Amino acid sequence: MKEFVIYRIDLLKRTAIFGGIGIIILMVLSIRGHYIALNYQFNGVVDSVIYDKNDIKGFADVIINRKTYHLNNAGWSFDYKIKKGDSLIKERKSMIIKLIKPNGETLIGNGN
């Protein structure tokens, strides 16, 4: 009668290796996204804003001066408050975004 083997060492090693590689790839992509967001610099009026239909957190892609900025890279969420005609200001090497509404109201968002 054959023994019932719950695990095989060779399969466990392969799974651990591929799992470790997957975790390293995810970490590299996360760090890369953070540095992309740090290098964003804009100061202007929002030409258009696009919210993902499946997104429940309010992350947006905004177009300012014909350039697209993905505000979900670093976790900036303004809960669907960004509208066309609003002003957005972000300095390079800073994770703070100022949203200025046409009526003068200012909202500040911090990235992760």
C-alpha positions, 0 to 999 in steps of 0.5 A: 500500500502506498503512503499518502504524501501531503507534501513534496519538498520539490514542489514546496521549494518551487512554490516558495521561490516563485512566491518570493519572486512575486513579492519582490516584483510587487514591492519594486512596482510599488516603490516605482509608483511612489517615485513617479508620484513624487516627481509629479509637478503641476499647477493649473486648472483641471481640463478634465477628470476621469473616475474609474467606474469600478472605483469606490475610493474616488481616485481620479485621472486628471488632465492639466495643461494637456498632461494626464496625472494618475492620482491613484499612484500614491493613494490621493483620494478626494472622494469625487470632489475634483471637477472640471475647472478646479485648480490643482497644485503639487510641487515636485518631491512633495506628496501634498496636493492642494485642490482649490474650488472656484468658490475659493474653498481649499482642500489638501490631500496627502499621499501615502 
